[in-house]
Amino acid sequence: MSAVGDAFAFVAMPLLVLELSGSVAKMGLVTAIASAAQIFTGFFSGTIVDRIDRRRLMITCDLGRAALYLAPLVAAHAGHLTLPLIYVVTGAASTLGSVFLVAYTAAIPDLVGRADLRRANSRLQASQALGYVVGPMFAGAAAARLDRRRRSPPTR
């Protein structure tokens, strides 16, 4: 589920920026922010993962990302959605996602025996890959549905 949410956001946030601004450059900026946050986090995420309970850390990261990704929805509903909010949410959520992924990968040897490590790692990678196939499909479907709603005339 986490991979699906990450992949959904990776497609949905740039589309949201494009919808708000009409700017492909700003759309690219939000993608660059997500990538830069992941790169930056890579420098210290291993240290954090090794010092904190991995299970709690993963739960905290997932709950944090869920709260962050709800912020633009709440702001849009209130009529206060802005590009800076999307940029901050994207950077912060990408940071949490990067820490989650390191913890997720590092937890496997503690959960399975040495004999099952290869199989567990391949299942882990397969589920991650599946999430990155399904997530963008959901994001595209959601964007198309919202676009149809926005373009259709109101019913009486």
PAVOLO-836428 format. One record per residue (C-alpha): residue number from 0; residue in three letters; x negated, z negated, y negated. Coordinates in steps of 0.5 Angstrom, whole numbers. Each point is the difference from the previous one (the first is absolute). Example, Ala and Ser with C-alpha at 12.3 -4.5 7.8 and 13.67 -1.06 7.14 Angstrom:
PAVOLO-836428
<fikol guro="0" lumlum="ALA" east="-25" up="-16" north="9"/>
<fikol guro="1" lumlum="SER" east="-2" up="2" north="-7"/>
END
This chain:
PAVOLO-836428
<fikol guro="0" lumlum="MET" east="0" up="0" north="0"/>
<fikol guro="1" lumlum="SER" east="-6" up="-2" north="-5"/>
<fikol guro="2" lumlum="ALA" east="-3" up="7" north="1"/>
<fikol guro="3" lumlum="VAL" east="7" up="4" north="-1"/>
<fikol guro="4" lumlum="GLY" east="1" up="-4" north="-6"/>
<fikol guro="5" lumlum="ASP" east="-7" up="1" north="-3"/>
<fikol guro="6" lumlum="ALA" east="1" up="8" north="2"/>
<fikol guro="7" lumlum="PHE" east="7" up="0" north="-4"/>
<fikol guro="8" lumlum="ALA" east="-3" up="-3" north="-6"/>
<fikol guro="9" lumlum="PHE" east="-6" up="4" north="0"/>
<fikol guro="10" lumlum="VAL" east="5" up="6" north="-1"/>
<fikol guro="11" lumlum="ALA" east="5" up="-3" north="-3"/>
<fikol guro="12" lumlum="MET" east="-4" up="-3" north="-6"/>
<fikol guro="13" lumlum="PRO" east="-3" up="6" north="-2"/>
<fikol guro="14" lumlum="LEU" east="7" up="4" north="0"/>
<fikol guro="15" lumlum="LEU" east="3" up="-6" north="-4"/>
<fikol guro="16" lumlum="VAL" east="-5" up="1" north="-5"/>
<fikol guro="17" lumlum="LEU" east="1" up="8" north="0"/>
<fikol guro="18" lumlum="GLU" east="8" up="-2" north="-1"/>
<fikol guro="19" lumlum="LEU" east="-2" up="-5" north="-6"/>
<fikol guro="20" lumlum="SER" east="-5" up="4" north="-4"/>
<fikol guro="21" lumlum="GLY" east="0" up="7" north="3"/>
<fikol guro="22" lumlum="SER" east="-7" up="0" north="0"/>
<fikol guro="23" lumlum="VAL" east="-4" up="2" north="6"/>
<fikol guro="24" lumlum="ALA" east="-6" up="-3" north="-3"/>
<fikol guro="25" lumlum="LYS" east="3" up="-7" north="-1"/>
<fikol guro="26" lumlum="MET" east="2" up="1" north="8"/>
<fikol guro="27" lumlum="GLY" east="-7" up="2" north="2"/>
<fikol guro="28" lumlum="LEU" east="-2" up="-7" north="-4"/>
<fikol guro="29" lumlum="VAL" east="5" up="-4" north="4"/>
<fikol guro="30" lumlum="THR" east="-3" up="3" north="6"/>
<fikol guro="31" lumlum="ALA" east="-7" up="-1" north="-3"/>
<fikol guro="32" lumlum="ILE" east="1" up="-8" north="-1"/>
<fikol guro="33" lumlum="ALA" east="3" up="-1" north="7"/>
<fikol guro="34" lumlum="SER" east="-7" up="3" north="3"/>
<fikol guro="35" lumlum="ALA" east="-4" up="-3" north="-5"/>
<fikol guro="36" lumlum="ALA" east="3" up="-7" north="2"/>
<fikol guro="37" lumlum="GLN" east="-1" up="1" north="7"/>
<fikol guro="38" lumlum="ILE" east="-7" up="2" north="-1"/>
<fikol guro="39" lumlum="PHE" east="-2" up="-6" north="-5"/>
<fikol guro="40" lumlum="THR" east="4" up="-5" north="5"/>
<fikol guro="41" lumlum="GLY" east="-5" up="3" north="6"/>
<fikol guro="42" lumlum="PHE" east="-5" up="-4" north="-3"/>
<fikol guro="43" lumlum="PHE" east="2" up="-7" north="1"/>
<fikol guro="44" lumlum="SER" east="6" up="1" north="5"/>
<fikol guro="45" lumlum="GLY" east="-4" up="-2" north="6"/>
<fikol guro="46" lumlum="THR" east="-2" up="-6" north="-3"/>
<fikol guro="47" lumlum="ILE" east="7" up="-2" north="-2"/>
<fikol guro="48" lumlum="VAL" east="2" up="1" north="7"/>
<fikol guro="49" lumlum="ASP" east="-5" up="-4" north="3"/>
<fikol guro="50" lumlum="ARG" east="1" up="-6" north="-4"/>
<fikol guro="51" lumlum="ILE" east="8" up="0" north="0"/>
<fikol guro="52" lumlum="ASP" east="5" up="-1" north="6"/>
<fikol guro="53" lumlum="ARG" east="1" up="8" north="2"/>
<fikol guro="54" lumlum="ARG" east="7" up="-1" north="2"/>
<fikol guro="55" lumlum="ARG" east="2" up="-4" north="-7"/>
<fikol guro="56" lumlum="LEU" east="-4" up="5" north="-4"/>
<fikol guro="57" lumlum="MET" east="3" up="6" north="3"/>
<fikol guro="58" lumlum="ILE" east="7" up="-3" north="-1"/>
<fikol guro="59" lumlum="THR" east="-2" up="-2" north="-7"/>
<fikol guro="60" lumlum="CYS" east="-2" up="7" north="-1"/>
<fikol guro="61" lumlum="ASP" east="6" up="3" north="3"/>
<fikol guro="62" lumlum="LEU" east="5" up="-4" north="-4"/>
<fikol guro="63" lumlum="GLY" east="-4" up="1" north="-7"/>
<fikol guro="64" lumlum="ARG" east="0" up="8" north="1"/>
<fikol guro="65" lumlum="ALA" east="8" up="-1" north="2"/>
<fikol guro="66" lumlum="ALA" east="1" up="-4" north="-7"/>
<fikol guro="67" lumlum="LEU" east="-5" up="5" north="-4"/>
<fikol guro="68" lumlum="TYR" east="4" up="6" north="3"/>
<fikol guro="69" lumlum="LEU" east="7" up="-3" north="-2"/>
<fikol guro="70" lumlum="ALA" east="-3" up="-1" north="-7"/>
<fikol guro="71" lumlum="PRO" east="1" up="7" north="-2"/>
<fikol guro="72" lumlum="LEU" east="7" up="0" north="3"/>
<fikol guro="73" lumlum="VAL" east="2" up="-6" north="-4"/>
<fikol guro="74" lumlum="ALA" east="-3" up="3" north="-6"/>
<fikol guro="75" lumlum="ALA" east="4" up="7" north="1"/>
<fikol guro="76" lumlum="HIS" east="6" up="-4" north="1"/>
<fikol guro="77" lumlum="ALA" east="0" up="-4" north="-6"/>
<fikol guro="78" lumlum="GLY" east="-3" up="6" north="-4"/>
<fikol guro="79" lumlum="HIS" east="-7" up="-2" north="-1"/>
<fikol guro="80" lumlum="LEU" east="-4" up="4" north="4"/>
<fikol guro="81" lumlum="THR" east="-6" up="2" north="-3"/>
<fikol guro="82" lumlum="LEU" east="-7" up="4" north="2"/>
<fikol guro="83" lumlum="PRO" east="-4" up="-6" north="-1"/>
<fikol guro="84" lumlum="LEU" east="4" up="-4" north="5"/>
<fikol guro="85" lumlum="ILE" east="-1" up="5" north="5"/>
<fikol guro="86" lumlum="TYR" east="-7" up="1" north="-1"/>
<fikol guro="87" lumlum="VAL" east="-1" up="-8" north="1"/>
<fikol guro="88" lumlum="VAL" east="5" up="0" north="6"/>
<fikol guro="89" lumlum="THR" east="-4" up="5" north="3"/>
<fikol guro="90" lumlum="GLY" east="-7" up="-3" north="-1"/>
<fikol guro="91" lumlum="ALA" east="2" up="-7" north="2"/>
<fikol guro="92" lumlum="ALA" east="4" up="3" north="6"/>
<fikol guro="93" lumlum="SER" east="-6" up="4" north="2"/>
<fikol guro="94" lumlum="THR" east="-5" up="-6" north="0"/>
<fikol guro="95" lumlum="LEU" east="5" up="-4" north="4"/>
<fikol guro="96" lumlum="GLY" east="1" up="6" north="5"/>
<fikol guro="97" lumlum="SER" east="-8" up="1" north="1"/>
<fikol guro="98" lumlum="VAL" east="-1" up="-8" north="1"/>
<fikol guro="99" lumlum="PHE" east="6" up="1" north="5"/>
<fikol guro="100" lumlum="LEU" east="-3" up="5" north="4"/>
<fikol guro="101" lumlum="VAL" east="-7" up="-3" north="1"/>
<fikol guro="102" lumlum="ALA" east="4" up="-6" north="2"/>
<fikol guro="103" lumlum="TYR" east="4" up="4" north="5"/>
<fikol guro="104" lumlum="THR" east="-6" up="3" north="3"/>
<fikol guro="105" lumlum="ALA" east="-4" up="-6" north="0"/>
<fikol guro="106" lumlum="ALA" east="5" up="-4" north="4"/>
<fikol guro="107" lumlum="ILE" east="1" up="4" north="6"/>
<fikol guro="108" lumlum="PRO" east="-6" up="-2" north="4"/>
<fikol guro="109" lumlum="ASP" east="3" up="-7" north="-1"/>
<fikol guro="110" lumlum="LEU" east="6" up="2" north="3"/>
<fikol guro="111" lumlum="VAL" east="-2" up="4" north="6"/>
<fikol guro="112" lumlum="GLY" east="-5" up="-1" north="5"/>
<fikol guro="113" lumlum="ARG" east="-7" up="4" north="0"/>
<fikol guro="114" lumlum="ALA" east="3" up="4" north="6"/>
<fikol guro="115" lumlum="ASP" east="6" up="2" north="-4"/>
<fikol guro="116" lumlum="LEU" east="-3" up="1" north="-7"/>
<fikol guro="117" lumlum="ARG" east="-1" up="8" north="0"/>
<fikol guro="118" lumlum="ARG" east="7" up="1" north="2"/>
<fikol guro="119" lumlum="ALA" east="2" up="-5" north="-5"/>
<fikol guro="120" lumlum="ASN" east="-4" up="4" north="-5"/>
<fikol guro="121" lumlum="SER" east="3" up="6" north="2"/>
<fikol guro="122" lumlum="ARG" east="7" up="-2" north="-1"/>
<fikol guro="123" lumlum="LEU" east="-1" up="-3" north="-7"/>
<fikol guro="124" lumlum="GLN" east="-3" up="6" north="-2"/>
<fikol guro="125" lumlum="ALA" east="6" up="4" north="3"/>
<fikol guro="126" lumlum="SER" east="5" up="-4" north="-3"/>
<fikol guro="127" lumlum="GLN" east="-4" up="0" north="-7"/>
<fikol guro="128" lumlum="ALA" east="0" up="8" north="0"/>
<fikol guro="129" lumlum="LEU" east="7" up="0" north="2"/>
<fikol guro="130" lumlum="GLY" east="2" up="-4" north="-6"/>
<fikol guro="131" lumlum="TYR" east="-4" up="5" north="-4"/>
<fikol guro="132" lumlum="VAL" east="5" up="5" north="3"/>
<fikol guro="133" lumlum="VAL" east="6" up="-3" north="-1"/>
<fikol guro="134" lumlum="GLY" east="-1" up="-3" north="-7"/>
<fikol guro="135" lumlum="PRO" east="-1" up="6" north="-4"/>
<fikol guro="136" lumlum="MET" east="6" up="3" north="4"/>
<fikol guro="137" lumlum="PHE" east="5" up="-6" north="-2"/>
<fikol guro="138" lumlum="ALA" east="-3" up="0" north="-7"/>
<fikol guro="139" lumlum="GLY" east="1" up="8" north="-1"/>
<fikol guro="140" lumlum="ALA" east="7" up="-1" north="3"/>
<fikol guro="141" lumlum="ALA" east="2" up="-6" north="-5"/>
<fikol guro="142" lumlum="ALA" east="-3" up="4" north="-6"/>
<fikol guro="143" lumlum="ALA" east="4" up="6" north="2"/>
<fikol guro="144" lumlum="ARG" east="7" up="-4" north="1"/>
<fikol guro="145" lumlum="LEU" east="-2" up="-3" north="-7"/>
<fikol guro="146" lumlum="ASP" east="-1" up="6" north="-3"/>
<fikol guro="147" lumlum="ARG" east="7" up="3" north="3"/>
<fikol guro="148" lumlum="ARG" east="3" up="-6" north="-3"/>
<fikol guro="149" lumlum="ARG" east="-3" up="1" north="-7"/>
<fikol guro="150" lumlum="ARG" east="2" up="7" north="0"/>
<fikol guro="151" lumlum="SER" east="7" up="0" north="3"/>
<fikol guro="152" lumlum="PRO" east="6" up="-1" north="-5"/>
<fikol guro="153" lumlum="PRO" east="3" up="-6" north="-1"/>
<fikol guro="154" lumlum="THR" east="7" up="-1" north="4"/>
<fikol guro="155" lumlum="ARG" east="6" up="-2" north="-3"/>
END
